[in-house]
């Protein structure tokens, strides 16, 4: 029996194509609008941490997880005007989701590092 590769899973391929498309970006922006309008930044942080983690684990391209990460940073800045991080302490356990997703992404979607001619200019 041949093992099923991740590229052959239909729903996964459709999910990747959706979040890489302008429609996926628009859906994420539409999800962020109520968070900003109703000042639900803490709830938005939780939702977008989970969305970022899911996209890191399910999508082979890093660019698909850029929008939720940037919206996550926006909510973090908006929800913390006084600079105190005490309101985030109850959510310490959420750090395991993106950490696990990033490790999973690096291990499963490993690509060969190629040094181009511009590498030494860095």
Secondary structure, DSSP 8 states (H G I E B T S, - for coil): -----GGG-HHHHHHHHHHHSHHHHHHHHHHHHHHHHTT-HHHHHHHHHHHHHHHHHH-S-GGGGHHHHHHHHHHHHHT-TT---GGGGGGGGGHHHHHHHHHHHHHHT-------TTGGG-
